[in-house]
Amino acid sequence: MTITAIVGANWGDEGKGKLTDVLAVHSPYVVRYQGGSNAGHTIINDYGKFSLHMLPSGVFYPGTTNVIGPGVALNIRKFQQELHDLMERGVPAPKICVSDRTQVVMPYHIQFDELEELRLGDGKFGSTKQGIAPFYADKYAKIGIQVSELWDEELLRGKLRRALASKNVLLTHLYNQAPVDIDHLMEELKEQAAFLKPYVCNTTVLLQQALAKGETILVEGQLGALRDPDHGIYPYTTSSSTLAGYAAVGAGVPPYAIQKVLAVTKAYSSSVGEGPFVSELQGEAAQELRKRGGDAGEYGATTGRPRRVGWFDAVATKYGCRIQGATEVALTNLDVLGYLDEIPVCTTYRIDGALSSDFLSTEQLQRAEPVYETLQGWQCDISHIRSFEELPTAAQNYVLYIEKLIGVPIKWVSVGPKREQTIER
């Protein structure tokens, strides 16, 4: 039995979707185990360019079963729309299984997310306004709605009535909004449930049986280690664990079966959202890197917001790899740096006059300054290269230097957004 976890080593947006897409060809199962529609995986293949938010990244392979596990925040409307968009663009209908234990993002979760960010103003947390924080708050307050409950009208109405008792007070008295009409909500959920029903199954049994047969499973995380609510830059984090360790919980598989953890990081740094970002660039340097980054520049797949960008942060990435338990690393977007004659790498932080190689608490990171080492650039296009040995010496040295700093083997090097632009070392 073999499970490989594909996770982010940084703030998210590292290129995990592409790596999952590359490896899914050898995997009968691809599993989403946490998060919701608040972050997207961008994939470019023969069908075109896609940003997946709810669907697992194996949906382009007819032989792959794509699983949405019980740890996911399921936005049924987004799920429906993405599936429709895939088939509209010629992708064969994928095989998808949604756990009957998965909980559902309600319209009022999205509404509360939007209203609270507006209320917070300059103190906002940078939410994508997809209802994620209100969803997980309800889940752990035990007033969330599981998929299996959508077809029990009496039970569903009772749970919604209890949940809305306090929510409607907040809507009317804190946010000056109209209360949620439960009858209208029930009709909307009835329609969503009818669409979802063919995809629902007991995914825990499904995956346990696959493991018993010795089949390969990929579990894909959303966002990155530094957005984890326990180990990241709290409170500028997401609301579910982004770590490989949570995959056992969110997918419903035994922890010992996760034998490989592939941590993905860019050859520079990028982030969407608020919070400390020590190696962040400003001005023209930031704009140039943002413009060149990725297939269409550094803009969030979900929000379209310009990503914050900076030089590679070895302190943050080493920490991210450690808490992910990375056994190997994929370095993406190496080709983007080909315009530079010199490339800075953040190797340590300076805080209150002292140097630190440790990733610090959020409060300390707000005061930290980057300390750089500068490497020679290769100043040429490498997007056509398919083996590590064919890369310019300066590009090889850059990869090897980063590998030494983070202490984990870099097994994969991506030199472009397409599947075939991936070098395996």
Secondary structure, 3 states (H helix, E strand, C coil): CEEEEEEECCCCCCCHHHHHHHHHCCCCEEEECCECCCCCEEEEECCEEEEECCCCCCCCCCCCEEEECCCEEECHHHHHHHHHHHHHCCCCCCEEEEECCCEECCHHHHHHHHHHHHHHHHHCCCCCCCCHHHHHHHHHCCCCCEHHHCCCHHHHHHHHHHHHHHHHHHHHHCCCCCCCCHHHHHHHHHHHHHHHHHHEECHHHHHHHHHHCCCEEEEEEEEEHHHCCCCCCCCCCCCCCCCHHHHHHHHCCCHHHEEEEEEEEECCEEECCCCCCCCECCHHHHHHHHHHCCCCCCECCCCCCECEEECEEHHHHHHHHHHHCCCEEEEECHHHHHHCCEEEEEEEEEECCEEECCCCCHHHHCCCEEEEEEEECCCCCCCCCCCHHHCCHHHHHHHHHHHHHHCCCEEEEECCCECCCEEEC
